[in-house]
Amino acid sequence: MKMFVEPPAIYLHKAPVDFRKSINGLSAIVESEMALSPFSGALFIFCNRQRDKLKALYWDKTGFCLWYKRLEKARFKWPKKMSGSTISLTEQQWAWLLDGLDITLMKGHQPLHFSSIT
């Protein structure tokens, strides 16, 4: 999915949240449980207990934006075995998660860093 923002970071809240929470409740989770600033411009991702809905929250310099997705027949492959309560994702992992792929199994090529050709 191509979002209309390019966040500086993407954070996934691993534990399920009560989906009655909206911007204020999710922002409070970002501050208290994730120990991050909801005003950073980062994308914060939350899932419900059934793993068929997710919400993405971000600050766009003028206000909060809340994006919501509900699956009709499937469930998101939520990373349970990854350590920590907050997981930092790449844009590729975020796309894989939205596509229904298990990000714990997906591994891309490792970047190489060279200083010269010879």
N, C-alpha and C positions, 0 to 999 in steps of 0.2 A: 504494500500500500504506500503510495506516495502522499505524505502529509504536506500540508501547506505551510509547515514550519520545519526548520532544521534545528532541532534542539541540541544544545551543547552536550547533553548527557541524557541517558534513558535509564530510569531506575524502576525495577519491578519489586513491589511489596509482596513477599512470598506467601504470607498468611492470608486466608480469605477475609474479606470485609463485608459488613452489613451493607447491602446495596441500597438501603434507604438513605445512606449518607450521600450528600451532594458535595458541592465545592467546599463549604466550611468544614464539614466533617472530615473529608479527605485531606484538606490542607492541614488540619490538626494532626492527622496520622503522619503526614510527611514530617512535621516538626517534632512530634513527641516520640514516635516509634522508629522513624527512619533517621532521625537526627539530621535532617537536611532542610534547606530553605525552600519553601514552595514558590518563592519569588525569583529563583535562580534562572528561570527559563527552561529548566530541564523538564522532561516528560516523565510523569509518575504513573505507573500502571498498576491497577488493582483488579482482582478477580473475586467473584462470589464463590460460595462454598460448593455449588454444583459445577463450577468451572464452565458454564455455558454463557456467561456474560463477563465483559470487562469494561472498565472505565479508564480513560487516560486523562490526566489533569496536567495543565501547564499554564504558566503566566506569560502573557504576550506583551508586556510592558504597559498595557492600558487596562488589563483586567484578566481574570481567570477564564480559561476555556476548558470545557469538559466534553470529552468525546466518549461515546457509548457504543458498544457492539454486542448484539445478542445473536447467538448461534441457534438455529432452528432444530438441527438434528444431531449435532456433534458436541464435543467438549474440547476446550483448549487443553493442550498438553502442558500443564503447569509444572515448572521445575521444582519437584519436591526434594530431590536428593542433593541439590546444590547447597553448599554451606552458606550460613548467614540468613538473616531475616530480610535483607535488602540485597538485590542482585543488580549489578550494573550490566546493561545489555548494549550490544552494538546495534546499529540500524538494521544490519542483516539479520541478527537474532530476533529483533522485533518483527521484521517481515516474516521470518520463519514461524514465529509464534502465531501471528495472525493467519498464516496459511495452514495451521494445524500440525506443524512439524514439532517434534520434540527437540528443543534447543540443546538439551544435555547430550544428545547423540550426534547432532550436526557439528561437524568440524570442517572448517575451511582450510585452505593452504596457509601455512604460517608465513608471515611476511619476512623477507630477507633484507638485511641491511649491509651493504657493501660500501667501502670507502674508496676503492679504485678497481679498475678492470684487471690490472695485472697483479 
